[in-house]
Amino acid sequence: MDMFVVQGGHALSGSLSVSGAKNACLPIMAAALAVDGCTTLHRVPQLADVRTLSSLLTKLGVNVRREAAGSLLIDPTGIRSSIADYDLVRTMRASVCVLGPLVARLGRACVSLPGGCNIGHRPIDLHLKGLAALGASVRIERGYVLAEANRLKGATVHLAGPQGTTVTGTCNILVAACFAEGTTRIEAAACEPEVVDLADYLNRCGARISGHGTPEITIEGVGQLQAAEHTVIPDRIEAATLLIAAAATGGTLQLNEVEPRHLLTVLHILQESGSRIEVSDRSISITGPQEIQPVDFVAQPYPGIPTDVQAQLTALLSRARGTSIIRDLVFPDRFMHIPELCRLGADIRREGNSAIIRGVPRLSGAPLMASDLRASAALVIAALAAEQESSIRRIYHLDRGYEQLELKLTALGGHVQRLVDSPASLPLPQPAESLPVRKSA
């Protein structure tokens, strides 16, 4: 396995273009198996999750081919299987997005219950409830979802859950409803830009979807879709992560090929914490503060602060001058980064679905262990802002959602190396010069 070694204390400076959005790309790739012909997707990031879903689609009989310049061709003409097995689905939650498209195309699906990052309980009961409302027979056996439908029929589907809306659930029902007879209305639909991007792709393929981007989406079933060409939206989570890294290091950064309106709440938090922000049509510039100010916020569904940015903002606020209180209403257990941040010297206490962050004047490098995708990014940000050297293990989590992050940070002046994991890579603390070294008798 690989690891990062980060030499902290260097401000990030420069400009970068943002990659395509992982969370938009994956549902579109899954949806492409339900349409006729070959879909061409542009600005597809080279990520572990994209490779995983490509492997899953290939096992189903879909022809997936990566072209130059970040394009992906997906041709489901040869699809021969409706079984998405455990070995692939367990590694990535977004794999469950093949459930709706398989039922729509083949009338049946056998999909393993999903895995992914360990960030708390994330049931798929709303997915199953939605498919059942459309007329599918759904049951769970031996860790697999079995769904069958001779003919899907339009219905009203309500997708609100205890933690709010479901993004992947909305994506599953959105695709299935395109092939249902009649009209489907999704109430309490997810409003995230990634859902909008999926709907835009499906409309290019001949779907009749309206209201996407609002809590109520209407789909008029068309029975058949024809493949189209589509460019994936910019990754707002990658953009937010890079902006937060610049703020944490007191740097200056310009992000290009980005969609500022997808990041309004994040930009507001960064401004509150002392950063200066300038926005144009397709770019965002940030100048980090000399002194980070404390901010309270709540992570919640779009257009709120994304839960996928909560950990990164926690890293930033660990060095604020004062106390910040954050809550996560989407994944209340998503705080596994806190103990690792405390290893760097942060003063953070968890209370239920909240974290109380008492800012400290400095962080110092330490050996760290990543627990999930966004926690990995938070540790990298904190290590960049810390003094001395840090090592970050289990960065395979990071590779699931960030395209060549170490190269991007290095291009901005950060000191980040990818090395093969080995005990010798651990930075060891040195005894203080003022303390005498006791010799054994």
C-alpha positions in Angstrom: 0.0 0.0 0.0 1.0 3.6 -0.5 1.2 6.4 2.0 1.7 10.2 1.9 4.6 12.0 3.6 3.8 15.6 4.1 6.2 18.4 5.1 4.0 21.1 6.6 4.4 24.8 6.8 4.3 25.7 3.1 1.5 28.0 1.8 -0.2 26.8 -1.3 -0.1 29.2 -4.2 -1.0 29.0 -7.9 -3.9 27.9 -10.1 -5.6 24.6 -11.0 -8.5 23.2 -13.0 -11.0 21.1 -11.2 -11.6 17.5 -12.2 -15.0 16.0 -13.1 -17.3 15.1 -10.3 -17.0 11.6 -9.0 -20.5 11.7 -7.4 -22.0 12.8 -10.8 -19.9 10.4 -12.9 -20.8 7.2 -11.1 -24.6 7.4 -11.3 -24.4 8.4 -15.0 -22.1 5.4 -15.7 -24.7 3.2 -14.0 -27.6 4.8 -15.9 -25.8 4.2 -19.2 -26.3 0.5 -18.9 -30.1 1.1 -19.3 -29.9 3.1 -22.6 -29.6 1.9 -26.1 -26.3 2.6 -27.9 -22.9 3.8 -26.7 -22.7 6.7 -24.3 -19.7 9.0 -24.4 -18.8 10.7 -21.1 -16.3 13.5 -21.0 -14.2 14.8 -18.1 -14.3 11.5 -16.3 -11.7 11.5 -13.5 -9.2 8.7 -13.1 -10.2 7.4 -9.8 -10.3 4.1 -8.0 -14.2 4.3 -7.7 -14.5 4.9 -11.5 -12.3 1.8 -12.1 -14.4 -0.2 -9.6 -17.7 0.7 -11.3 -16.1 0.1 -14.7 -15.1 -3.4 -13.6 -18.6 -4.0 -12.3 -20.2 -2.9 -15.5 -17.8 -5.1 -17.5 -18.8 -8.1 -15.4 -22.4 -7.4 -16.3 -21.4 -7.6 -20.0 -21.2 -3.8 -20.7 -18.3 -2.7 -22.9 -16.4 0.1 -21.0 -13.5 1.8 -22.7 -11.5 4.8 -21.6 -10.4 7.2 -24.4 -7.7 9.9 -24.3 -8.4 13.3 -22.7 -10.6 11.9 -19.9 -13.5 10.4 -22.0 -15.3 7.1 -21.3 -17.3 5.0 -23.7 -20.1 2.8 -22.3 -21.9 0.4 -24.5 -24.4 -2.0 -22.9 -25.4 -3.8 -26.1 -23.8 -7.0 -24.9 -25.2 -7.0 -21.3 -25.7 -10.6 -20.2 -26.0 -10.6 -16.4 -28.2 -8.9 -13.8 -25.9 -9.9 -10.9 -23.7 -7.3 -9.2 -21.7 -9.4 -6.8 -20.4 -8.7 -3.3 -16.7 -8.6 -4.2 -17.1 -5.3 -6.1 -20.2 -3.7 -4.5 -18.7 -4.1 -1.0 -15.9 -1.6 -1.8 -18.1 1.3 -3.0 -21.5 2.4 -2.0 -22.3 4.0 -5.3 -22.4 0.6 -6.9 -26.0 0.3 -5.7 -26.8 2.8 -8.5 -26.9 -0.2 -10.9 -30.1 -1.5 -9.1 -32.6 0.8 -10.9 -31.0 0.6 -14.3 -30.9 -3.2 -14.2 -34.5 -3.5 -13.3 -35.4 -1.0 -16.0 -33.4 -2.8 -18.7 -33.7 -6.4 -17.8 -36.7 -6.6 -15.5 -34.6 -8.1 -12.8 -31.6 -7.3 -10.6 -29.5 -9.1 -8.0 -27.3 -6.6 -6.3 -25.2 -7.0 -3.2 -25.9 -4.7 -0.3 -23.3 -1.9 -0.6 -20.2 -1.1 1.3 -17.9 1.9 1.0 -16.5 4.3 3.7 -17.1 3.5 7.3 -19.0 6.7 8.2 -22.0 5.3 9.9 -25.3 3.5 9.2 -26.5 4.1 5.6 -29.5 1.8 4.8 -30.9 1.6 1.3 -34.5 1.0 2.5 -35.6 4.2 0.6 -34.2 2.7 -2.7 -36.3 -0.5 -2.2 -39.4 1.4 -1.1 -39.2 3.5 -4.3 -38.8 0.5 -6.6 -41.6 -1.3 -4.9 -43.8 1.8 -5.4 -43.1 1.5 -9.1 -44.3 -2.1 -9.1 -41.1 -4.1 -8.6 -41.1 -7.1 -6.3 -38.2 -6.5 -3.9 -36.7 -8.8 -1.2 -33.4 -9.3 0.5 -31.8 -12.7 0.7 -28.3 -13.7 1.9 -27.0 -10.1 1.7 -28.4 -9.4 -1.8 -31.3 -7.3 -3.0 -33.4 -9.2 -5.4 -35.8 -7.0 -7.5 -38.1 -8.1 -10.4 -40.7 -6.3 -12.5 -42.4 -7.3 -15.7 -43.5 -3.7 -16.2 -42.8 -0.7 -14.1 -45.7 1.7 -13.5 -45.5 5.4 -12.6 -46.3 6.3 -9.0 -45.7 8.9 -6.3 -42.5 8.1 -4.5 -41.6 9.7 -1.2 -37.8 9.6 -0.4 -37.4 11.4 2.9 -35.5 9.6 5.6 -34.3 10.2 9.1 -31.2 12.0 7.9 -33.0 13.8 5.1 -33.0 12.9 1.4 -31.1 10.1 -0.4 -28.9 11.0 -3.3 -28.3 7.5 -4.6 -31.9 6.6 -3.9 -33.1 9.5 -6.0 -30.7 8.4 -8.8 -32.0 4.9 -8.8 -35.7 5.9 -8.9 -35.0 8.6 -11.5 -33.6 6.1 -14.0 -36.2 3.4 -13.3 -39.0 5.9 -13.7 -37.9 6.8 -17.2 -38.9 3.3 -18.3 -42.1 3.1 -16.2 -45.6 3.4 -17.8 -47.1 6.8 -16.9 -45.9 9.6 -14.7 -43.8 9.3 -11.6 -43.4 12.1 -9.0 -40.5 11.9 -6.6 -41.2 13.8 -3.4 -38.4 14.8 -1.1 -36.0 14.3 -3.9 -32.3 15.1 -3.4 -31.4 18.5 -4.9 -27.7 18.0 -5.2 -26.0 19.2 -8.5 -25.0 15.6 -9.1 -28.6 14.5 -9.3 -29.3 17.4 -11.7 -26.4 16.3 -13.9 -27.8 12.7 -14.1 -31.2 14.1 -15.1 -29.6 16.3 -17.7 -27.8 13.3 -19.1 -31.1 11.3 -19.2 -32.9 14.1 -20.9 -30.2 14.2 -23.6 -31.0 10.5 -24.1 -34.7 11.3 -24.6 -36.1 11.2 -21.1 -38.8 13.6 -20.0 -37.7 14.8 -16.6 -38.6 18.2 -15.0 -38.1 19.7 -11.6 -34.6 18.3 -11.0 -32.8 20.5 -8.6 -36.0 20.9 -6.5 -37.5 18.6 -3.9 -40.2 17.4 -6.4 -39.1 15.7 -9.7 -41.6 14.7 -12.4 -40.7 11.9 -14.8 -42.9 11.0 -17.8 -42.1 7.4 -18.7 -40.8 7.0 -22.3 -40.0 3.3 -22.3 -36.7 3.7 -24.2 -33.7 5.9 -24.2 -31.0 6.5 -26.8 -27.4 7.0 -25.8 -25.9 10.5 -26.0 -22.7 12.5 -25.4 -22.4 14.3 -22.0 -19.8 16.3 -20.1 -19.6 15.7 -16.3 -19.9 18.7 -14.1 -16.9 19.9 -12.0 -16.3 18.2 -8.7 -17.5 20.6 -6.0 -16.0 18.5 -3.2 -12.6 18.5 -4.8 -12.9 22.3 -5.3 -13.9 22.8 -1.7 -11.1 20.6 -0.4 -8.5 22.6 -2.4 -9.9 26.0 -1.3 -9.9 24.8 2.3 -6.3 23.6 2.0 -5.3 27.1 0.6 -7.1 28.8 3.5 -5.5 26.5 6.1 -2.0 27.2 4.8 -2.5 31.0 4.4 -2.0 30.6 0.6 -3.5 32.1 -2.6 -5.3 29.9 -5.1 -7.3 30.3 -8.2 -9.5 27.3 -9.3 -10.6 27.2 -12.9 -13.3 25.1 -14.7 -15.4 25.2 -11.5 -19.1 26.0 -10.9 -19.2 28.6 -8.1 -23.0 28.4 -7.6 -22.5 24.8 -6.4 -20.3 26.1 -3.5 -22.1 29.1 -2.2 -22.5 27.8 1.4 -18.9 26.6 1.5 -17.6 30.0 0.2 -19.7 31.7 2.9 -18.0 29.6 5.7 -14.5 30.4 4.2 -15.3 34.1 4.2 -16.6 33.9 7.8 -13.3 32.2 8.8 -11.3 35.1 7.4 -10.5 34.2 3.8 -11.0 36.6 0.9 -13.0 35.2 -2.0 -13.4 36.4 -5.5 -15.8 34.7 -7.9 -16.2 34.9 -11.7 -18.3 32.8 -14.1 -16.1 29.7 -14.1 -13.4 30.4 -11.5 -12.9 31.0 -7.7 -10.0 32.8 -6.1 -9.1 32.6 -2.4 -6.6 34.3 -0.3 -6.1 32.6 3.1 -6.4 34.6 6.3 -3.4 35.6 8.5 -5.6 34.4 11.5 -8.4 31.9 11.1 -11.6 32.9 12.8 -14.0 30.4 14.5 -17.2 29.5 12.7 -20.2 27.4 13.7 -22.0 25.4 11.0 -24.3 22.4 10.4 -23.6 19.8 7.6 -26.9 19.0 5.8 -28.2 18.2 2.4 -27.7 20.6 -0.5 -27.8 23.5 -0.7 -26.4 23.3 2.9 -22.8 22.6 3.9 -22.0 19.2 2.4 -21.2 16.4 4.8 -18.4 15.5 2.4 -16.7 18.8 3.4 -17.3 18.6 7.1 -14.0 16.8 7.9 -12.0 19.3 5.8 -13.5 22.3 7.5 -12.9 20.7 10.9 -9.2 20.5 10.0 -9.2 24.2 9.1 -11.0 25.3 12.2 -8.7 23.3 14.5 -6.3 26.3 14.2 -9.0 29.1 14.5 -8.6 31.7 17.2 -11.6 30.6 19.3 -14.1 27.9 19.6 -16.2 26.4 16.7 -19.1 24.1 17.0 -20.1 21.9 14.1 -23.0 19.4 13.7 -23.5 16.7 11.0 -27.2 16.0 10.4 -26.5 13.7 7.4 -24.0 11.2 8.9 -24.0 11.8 12.7 -21.2 9.3 13.2 -18.8 10.9 10.6 -16.2 12.0 13.1 -13.5 9.3 12.8 -11.0 12.0 11.7 -11.2 13.7 15.2 -8.8 11.4 17.0 -6.2 11.6 14.2 -6.4 15.4 14.2 -5.9 15.4 17.9 -2.6 13.5 17.3 -1.4 16.6 15.5 -2.3 18.7 18.6 -5.9 19.7 17.8 -8.3 20.2 20.7 -11.6 18.7 19.5 -14.3 17.0 21.6 -17.2 15.0 20.1 -20.6 15.2 21.7 -23.2 13.1 19.8 -23.6 14.5 16.3 -21.5 17.5 17.2 -17.9 18.4 17.5 -16.5 21.2 19.7 -13.3 22.6 18.3 -11.1 24.8 20.5 -8.6 26.3 18.1 -4.9 25.9 18.9 -2.1 28.2 17.7 -0.1 25.4 16.0 -0.2 21.8 14.9 2.8 19.5 14.8 3.5 16.6 12.5 2.6 13.1 13.5 2.0 9.6 12.0 -1.7 9.4 11.0 -4.1 6.8 9.8 -7.0 7.6 7.3 -10.4 6.0 8.0 -12.4 7.1 5.0 -12.3 9.2 1.9 -13.0 12.7 3.3 -11.2 12.0 6.5 -8.1 11.4 4.4 -8.5 14.8 2.8 -8.9 16.4 6.2 -5.6 14.8 7.4 -3.8 16.0 4.4 -5.0 19.6 5.0 -4.0 19.5 8.6 -0.6 18.0 7.8 0.0 20.8 5.2 -0.8 23.4 7.9 1.2 21.7 10.6 4.9 22.2 11.5 7.3 19.4 10.6 6.6 16.1 8.9 3.5 13.9 8.9 2.9 10.5 7.4 -0.6 9.4 6.3 -1.4 5.8 5.9 -4.3 4.0 4.1 -4.5 6.6 1.4 -6.3 4.1 -0.8 -9.3 5.8 0.7 -8.1 9.1 -0.8 -7.6 7.6 -4.2 -11.2 6.7 -4.4 -12.3 10.3 -4.8 -9.3 12.6 -5.6 -7.5 12.5 -8.9 -3.7 12.7 -8.4 -4.1 14.9 -5.3 -0.4 14.8 -4.4 0.6 16.1 -7.8 -1.9 18.9 -7.6 -0.8 20.0 -4.2 2.9 19.8 -5.2 2.2 22.0 -8.2 0.8 24.5 -5.8 4.0 24.4 -3.6 2.9 21.8 -1.1 5.4 19.2 -0.1 3.6 15.9 -0.5 5.3 12.6 -1.5 3.6 9.3 -2.3 5.7 6.5 -1.0 5.4 2.8 -0.5 4.2 2.2 3.1 7.0 1.1 5.4 7.7 1.5 9.2 10.9 3.3 8.3 8.9 6.1 6.8 7.5 7.1 10.2 8.7 10.5 11.4 10.0 10.1 15.0 9.9 12.8 17.6 13.2 14.2 18.8 14.0 14.8 22.5 13.9 18.5 23.5 17.4 19.9 23.6 16.8 21.5 27.0 16.1 18.1 28.6 19.0 15.9 29.7 19.1 12.4 28.3 19.2 9.9 31.2 21.7 7.2 30.7 21.1 3.7 32.0 23.4 2.4 34.8 
